[in-house]
Amino acid sequence: MPLYIRDKEVDALATKLQHEINAASKTEAVRIALLHELERNHARKPLRDRIAVLQEKCAALGPSDPTFDMKAFTDEAWED
């Protein structure tokens, strides 16, 4: 769905940002600005909350194989 900027001030800000970051278009400038804002917002979340999300994703992968031998696996990978 297209994004239409009807507010003249917002349009001017998008144009200014486009020129400052040498974006190919205003759409690209807005995309970059939104991504940066999402990253900034994500970084404000407490570390324990961000780690909890990663722990949930790891748990969803299932238990690890207790018989897996990392040394043997690494040695095999390094053999010619």
Rosetta blueprint (number, residue, H / E / L):
1 M L
2 P L
3 L L
4 Y L
5 I L
6 R L
7 D L
8 K H
9 E H
10 V H
11 D H
12 A H
13 L H
14 A H
15 T H
16 K H
17 L H
18 Q H
19 H H
20 E H
21 I H
22 N L
23 A L
24 A L
25 S L
26 K H
27 T H
28 E H
29 A H
30 V H
31 R H
32 I H
33 A H
34 L H
35 L H
36 H H
37 E H
38 L H
39 E H
40 R H
41 N H
42 H H
43 A H
44 R H
45 K L
46 P L
47 L H
48 R H
49 D H
50 R H
51 I H
52 A H
53 V H
54 L H
55 Q H
56 E H
57 K H
58 C H
59 A H
60 A H
61 L L
62 G L
63 P L
64 S L
65 D L
66 P L
67 T L
68 F L
69 D L
70 M H
71 K H
72 A H
73 F H
74 T H
75 D H
76 E H
77 A H
78 W H
79 E L
80 D L
